[in-house]
Amino acid sequence: MADELEKDFIRDVSEFFKVFGDVTRIRILQSLLAGEKNVSELAEAVDMSQSAISHQLRVLRQNNLVKYQKEGKAVFYSLDDEHVQTILQQGMTHIRHKRGYAE
């Protein structure tokens, strides 16, 4: 039984990291590092249509990477918690270090 739980855990971790395998999703997450934004602001920051951003936000929400808050008719997105920020920043730091990108 514990072995089956471990397999499920590893599968869930694998699925979690697959979400990071998309350039648009990384760009959205990177933009949200600076603070919450609405779909329009994210579309401008990432230079994509609002419908494309909305689709990617749905994937990010389903995987608990972003959360949203409604204020009247406006919806603002932010990183779900500090773990998401840490994972993203550590990944970017690692790539800068290994590939020589400037900060």
N, C-alpha and C positions, 0 to 999 in steps of 0.2 A: 504494500500500500504506500509506504513512504517513497519507494522507488518510483511509483506512478506519479506521486505528487512532485517529485524532483523533475521528472520528464515534463510534466505540465508547466512547471516553473521555468525550465530552460526554454521551452517552446514560447512561453509568454515573453520572456526576455528577448528572444530572437525576433518575434513579431514587433516588439517595441522598437528595436534598433532598425528594423526595416523602414519604419516611418521616417527616419533620418536620411534615407537613401534617395530623397527627392530634392532637387535644387530649389524649387519653388517653396517647399515647406521649410527648408533651412533659411531661405531669405525672409520668410514671414517670421519665423522664430527670432532671427537676428534683429529684425526691425522691432519686435516686441521687447527685446532686451532694454530698449530705451524707454519703455513704458507702454501703457495701454493705448490702443488705437481702434478706430472703427474700420469697417470694410473699405470705405472710400480712401481713408488715409493709407491703409495697407496696399490697396491697389496702386496708389500713386507711388508709394515707396518701392514697390516691387515692379512697377511698370507693367501691370497686367490688368485684365478686365476684372470688374467686381465679381462677375459670376465665376471666373476661374479661381479667384481668391476665396470666395464662399465655399467652393468645392473643397479646396485644400484645408480651410478652417474646419470643415466638417470632419475630415480625416484626423486632424490634430485634436479636435474635441473628443472624438470617439476613442482616442488613445491617451486621453488625460494629459495632453501636453499644453493645451490652452483652455482657458475658461472665459466665460463672457458675463457681462453685467449689463442689464437694460436700464437706461435712464430715459424715461419717457418713451419716445419711439426710437431713440438711438441705442445701438448695441456696441459696447466696447469690449475688445478682446485683450487678454493679457496672458502671460505665461502662467501655467496652472500652479506651480509652486517653485520653491528655490532649487529643487532637484533638477528641474528642466533647465533652469539658468546655469547651474553648475555643469551639467552634462554638455550643454552647448558651448559654454566658455572653455571647458577642458578640451573638447574636440578642436575648437578653433586654435587654442594655445598649442596643442600638439602639432597641428598642421603647420602653423607658423614656425615652430621650432624645427620640425623635420624638413620642411620645404623652403625655409628661408624667406617667408613672406614678412614684410614690414608690419609693424603694429599700427 
